[in-house]
Amino acid sequence: MSTIILRKKIFYYLSLTLFLVGVISWVPYLVLNIQESYGMLTFVFGPIGFYFGYLANNRLLALSNLAMLFSVIPVVIYVYLTKGYIPM
């Protein structure tokens, strides 16, 4: 197996792992109602996963990690709407 294909596989799995870690980092806040800031880890893991997805030539993974980077905005809106902070 050539080293280029091996590197792309490594970058692919690293990007996929960082995407899953980004998704899992929101679980304590949204599902378990633990008020810890684990979701802020997406600011660290998102750009790194985006870069690895770019190096793996996988647009879907790169864009998924980029979406995780900006996932704070929909989560904040969801929490404010469900907790009653924003009147409807």
Buried (B, 14 or more C-beta within 10 A) or exposed (E): EEEEEEEBEEBBEBBBEBBBBBBEBBEBBEEEEEEEEEBEBBBBBBBBBBBBBBBBEBEEBBEBBBBBBEBBEEBEEEEEEEEEEEEE
